[in-house]
Amino acid sequence: MLFGLAVLIAGCGLLGKGKGNKRSDVSHSTGWEFGDPDLGGFQSDDNYAQETGPGLVFIQGGTFSMGRVEQDVMYDWNNVPKRVTVASFYMDETEVSNLDYREYLFWLKRVYPANPEKYMAALPDTLVWREELAYNEPYVTNYLRHPAYGNYPVVGVSWKQADTYSKWRTDRVNEKILIKKGIISPDNAQSGQNVFTTESFLAGLYQGTEGKKPLKDAAGTGRRVRWEDGVLLPNYRLPTEAEWEYAALGLVGNTEEELLTDRKLYPWNGSYLRNSAKKNKGQMMANFTRGRGDLMGMAGALNDNADITAPVISYQPNDFGLYCMAGNVNEWVYDVYRPLSPNDVAEFQPFRGNTFTKYRTDAEGKLVRDQYGELVKDTIADSRNFKDGDYRSQIIEGDDWNAQKDKSSTNSMYIQSNKDGQFSSMITDNARVYKGGSWKDRPYWLTPGTRRFKTETEAANDLGFRCAMTRVGSPDGF
């Protein structure tokens, strides 16, 4: 009897230990201890929480109606409303400033003295200020480099340049994290192929100087950082069009128990362009052109206090804490432009512009780097024109589509055919969306649902950008 009672108590104890007191250092599936060198030394970290990268603000995701919120006065019919869901992510609090971009240029010039083409390719086009019948030469000379404009948004930057800047920023932020944790030491002698990039570091190709606190395996021996360690941040990148529009609307301030109390026309409440609050009543909510020839109002009562762009921290932030999501400068987003993308894209994380790649390897299976130390990638699938309605993107019976390697490329769309039977249009696989309105735009373009496009190599004096980052793990951010 006593023996049976002892067995029962022991059994209950074992059940309780297995059910309610799970150890984070023990495998739930095998029972092996993590980090035990006698059991293989597998390491795991269950306490990971994503760090907010420099300059970023957390944007909790959710569902919203993406697209037109007022009459389509341009009759473009390119922003039909559609309900979608955006995952949580991070976005820059402000537009990238001249000071931010000059730091990037300085780094390129210092690290690649033997490759001036790298620096030259990153230079903004300051000639975007030049106009035949306007005296804008002072901006050509001063806007990018003079300290008076350091905190103003960088302009004259193409989509390609903005995308490359985002990748550079990823590498510098992750390099600083490793230095701060003592995993590597600062290396101001980087040059040529021996330059820190996140990808080359994870692949073990970057030959840096080990710091005082390297990561160690279960046996106490120093080892390389792995992606599974959670030390490094995900990539900085341009926001998708859906992310940008969701963040601009900032509907989080107008919801109560999953009910939307008030819709928004602009990133602020109401349909007015002036502040209706008692404290700042009558002040403009954004930097835009009020009417023909009126870019800043009259002396003594400047309406938006900006003749061209304004400092990146200007006016009131929206309910996500983001500045200038309407006006000041238009902003590049990640998407390839198609007029009917709202009808085609997915309901979760909508995006057009995917190109799927893989790392290039040599005959020995080793990763290939270019002369700047970056891993070379090959495109294995291009979905930029998937379901875009273009005849060159479709398989047509009787057409020898499989014999032509470039058949899936959207070279031209929608315009009457010319003499050789082809089409001509500005809408190509290199057309990228920009949004937000600018200092030289009328109020219509300040609504987040409006959209325009330019070729990804073009630039303008009212077009800038800000970066975003994917949120990994829990979407609530707590």
Residue pairs with C-beta under 8 A, 6 or more apart in sequence:
22 28
24 46
24 47
25 33
25 34
25 35
25 44
26 32
26 33
26 34
27 33
27 34
27 42
32 39
32 40
32 42
33 39
34 42
34 43
34 44
35 41
35 42
35 43
35 44
35 218
36 218
37 217
37 218
37 219
41 217
41 218
41 219
42 218
43 217
43 218
44 228
45 229
45 230
48 230
48 473
49 473
50 233
50 471
50 472
50 473
51 177
51 233
52 58
52 90
53 90
53 173
53 233
53 236
53 469
54 173
55 92
55 93
55 94
55 467
56 90
56 91
56 92
56 93
56 467
56 469
57 90
57 91
57 92
57 93
57 320
57 321
57 322
58 88
58 90
58 471
58 477
59 88
59 89
59 90
59 91
59 243
59 246
59 247
59 320
60 88
60 252
60 475
60 476
60 477
61 85
61 86
61 87
61 88
61 89
61 246
61 471
61 475
62 85
62 86
62 246
62 251
62 252
63 83
63 84
63 85
63 86
64 83
64 84
64 86
64 246
64 249
64 251
65 81
65 82
65 83
66 81
66 82
66 83
66 84
66 242
66 245
66 246
66 342
66 350
66 449
67 79
67 80
67 81
67 82
67 342
67 449
68 79
68 80
68 81
68 449
68 450
69 81
69 263
69 264
69 265
69 447
69 448
69 449
70 265
70 444
70 447
70 449
72 79
73 444
74 444
76 339
77 339
78 339
78 340
78 341
78 342
78 451
79 342
79 449
79 450
79 451
80 340
80 342
80 343
81 342
81 449
82 342
82 343
82 345
82 347
82 350
83 347
84 242
84 345
84 346
84 347
84 348
84 350
85 347
85 348
85 349
86 242
86 243
86 246
86 349
87 348
87 349
87 470
87 471
87 475
88 471
88 475
88 476
88 477
89 239
89 243
89 468
89 469
89 470
89 471
90 468
90 469
90 470
90 471
91 239
91 243
91 244
91 247
91 320
91 322
91 466
91 467
91 468
91 469
92 322
92 466
92 467
92 468
93 317
93 321
93 322
93 323
94 153
94 312
94 313
94 322
94 323
94 324
94 466
95 153
95 154
95 312
95 323
95 324
95 328
95 329
95 331
95 464
95 465
95 466
96 153
96 154
96 162
96 165
96 312
96 464
96 465
96 466
96 467
97 150
97 151
97 152
97 153
97 154
97 312
98 143
98 144
98 145
98 149
98 150
98 151
98 152
98 153
98 154
99 150
99 151
100 154
101 124
101 144
101 154
101 157
101 165
102 144
102 145
102 150
104 122
104 165
104 168
104 169
105 119
105 122
105 123
107 168
107 172
108 118
108 119
108 122
108 168
109 119
111 190
111 191
111 195
112 118
112 119
112 191
112 372
113 191
114 191
114 192
115 371
115 372
118 372
121 161
121 164
122 161
122 164
122 165
124 144
124 154
124 155
124 156
124 157
124 161
124 459
125 156
125 157
125 158
125 459
126 139
126 140
126 141
126 143
126 144
126 156
127 140
127 156
128 155
128 156
128 459
128 460
128 461
129 136
129 137
129 139
129 140
129 143
129 156
129 461
130 136
130 137
130 140
139 308
139 461
142 148
142 149
143 149
143 152
143 155
143 308
144 154
144 156
151 311
151 312
151 313
152 309
152 310
152 311
152 312
153 309
153 312
153 324
153 328
153 329
153 464
154 464
154 465
155 309
155 329
155 459
155 460
155 461
155 462
155 463
155 464
156 459
156 460
156 461
157 165
157 332
157 459
157 463
157 464
157 465
158 456
158 457
158 458
158 459
159 238
159 332
159 432
159 454
159 456
159 457
159 458
160 456
160 457
161 459
162 238
162 332
162 465
163 237
163 238
166 235
166 236
166 237
166 238
166 467
167 235
167 236
167 237
169 236
169 467
170 198
170 233
170 235
170 236
170 237
171 196
171 197
171 198
173 233
173 236
174 198
174 201
174 232
174 233
175 184
175 196
177 231
177 232
177 233
178 184
178 201
178 211
178 225
178 231
178 232
179 185
179 186
179 211
181 211
181 213
181 231
182 211
182 212
182 213
182 214
183 210
183 211
183 213
183 214
183 215
183 225
183 231
184 208
184 209
184 210
184 211
185 208
185 209
185 210
185 211
185 212
187 196
187 208
187 209
190 196
192 371
192 372
192 373
193 369
193 370
193 371
193 372
193 373
194 206
194 207
194 373
195 206
195 372
195 373
196 206
196 208
197 206
197 373
197 374
197 375
198 232
198 235
199 374
199 375
200 206
200 369
200 373
200 374
200 375
201 208
201 225
202 224
202 225
202 226
202 227
202 232
203 367
203 375
204 224
205 367
205 369
205 373
205 375
206 373
210 222
214 222
214 223
215 222
215 223
215 224
215 225
215 229
215 231
216 222
216 223
217 223
225 231
225 232
233 469
234 469
234 470
234 472
235 469
235 470
236 467
236 468
236 469
237 334
237 467
237 468
237 469
237 470
238 332
238 333
238 334
238 465
238 467
238 468
239 247
239 333
239 334
239 466
239 467
239 468
240 333
240 334
240 335
240 349
240 350
240 351
240 468
241 333
241 334
241 335
241 341
241 350
241 351
241 433
241 435
241 451
242 345
242 349
242 350
242 351
243 333
243 468
244 331
244 333
244 435
244 436
244 448
244 468
245 435
245 448
245 449
247 320
247 322
247 325
248 267
248 318
248 322
248 325
248 326
248 435
248 436
248 448
249 264
249 267
249 318
249 448
250 264
250 267
250 318
250 319
250 320
250 322
250 325
251 260
251 264
251 319
252 319
252 320
253 269
253 318
253 319
254 260
254 261
254 262
254 263
254 264
254 269
254 319
255 261
262 269
265 271
265 447
266 273
266 285
266 286
266 326
266 446
266 447
266 448
267 318
267 322
267 325
267 326
267 448
268 285
268 316
268 318
270 276
272 285
273 284
273 285
273 286
273 288
273 290
273 443
273 446
274 281
274 282
274 283
274 284
274 285
275 281
275 282
275 283
275 284
275 285
275 316
280 316
284 303
284 304
284 305
284 315
285 315
285 316
285 326
286 304
286 315
286 324
286 326
286 327
286 328
286 437
286 446
287 304
287 306
287 309
287 310
287 314
287 315
287 324
287 327
287 328
287 438
287 439
288 304
288 326
288 327
288 437
288 438
288 439
288 441
288 442
288 443
288 445
288 446
289 295
289 439
289 440
289 441
289 442
290 297
290 303
290 304
294 303
295 306
295 307
295 308
295 439
295 440
296 302
296 303
296 304
296 305
296 306
296 307
297 303
297 304
304 310
304 315
304 327
305 314
306 314
306 328
306 439
308 439
308 461
309 328
309 329
309 438
309 439
309 462
310 324
310 328
310 439
312 323
312 324
312 328
313 323
314 323
314 324
314 328
315 323
315 324
315 327
317 323
318 325
324 436
325 436
325 448
326 436
326 437
326 446
326 447
326 448
327 436
327 437
327 438
327 439
327 441
327 446
328 436
328 438
328 439
329 436
329 438
329 439
329 462
329 463
329 464
330 434
330 435
330 436
330 437
330 438
330 441
330 445
330 452
330 460
330 462
330 463
330 464
331 434
331 435
331 436
331 463
331 464
331 465
331 466
332 432
332 433
332 434
332 463
332 464
332 465
333 432
333 433
333 434
333 435
334 351
334 353
334 432
335 341
335 351
335 352
335 353
335 432
335 433
336 352
336 353
336 384
336 385
336 429
336 430
336 431
336 432
336 433
337 427
337 431
337 432
337 433
337 451
337 453
338 344
338 352
338 385
338 388
338 389
338 427
339 427
340 388
340 389
341 350
341 352
341 388
342 350
344 352
344 386
344 387
344 388
345 351
345 352
352 383
352 384
352 386
352 388
353 383
353 384
353 432
354 381
354 382
354 383
354 384
354 386
355 379
355 381
355 382
355 383
355 384
356 379
356 380
356 381
356 382
356 383
357 377
357 378
357 379
357 380
358 377
358 378
358 380
359 367
359 368
359 375
359 376
359 377
359 378
360 367
360 368
360 375
360 376
360 377
360 378
361 367
361 368
362 368
367 375
368 375
368 376
369 375
369 376
370 376
382 408
382 409
382 429
384 410
384 429
385 392
385 393
385 408
385 409
385 410
385 429
386 393
387 393
388 410
388 413
389 413
390 410
390 413
392 407
392 408
392 409
392 410
392 411
392 412
393 408
393 410
395 401
401 407
409 429
410 427
410 428
410 429
411 422
411 428
412 422
412 423
412 424
412 425
412 428
413 423
413 425
413 427
413 428
414 423
414 425
414 427
415 423
415 424
415 425
416 423
417 423
418 424
426 453
426 455
427 453
428 455
430 455
430 456
430 457
431 453
431 454
431 455
431 456
432 453
432 454
432 455
432 456
433 451
433 452
433 453
434 451
434 452
434 453
434 454
434 463
435 448
435 450
435 451
435 452
436 445
436 446
436 448
437 443
437 444
437 445
437 446
437 447
437 450
438 445
438 462
438 463
439 462
440 462
441 462
444 450
445 452
454 460
454 463
471 477
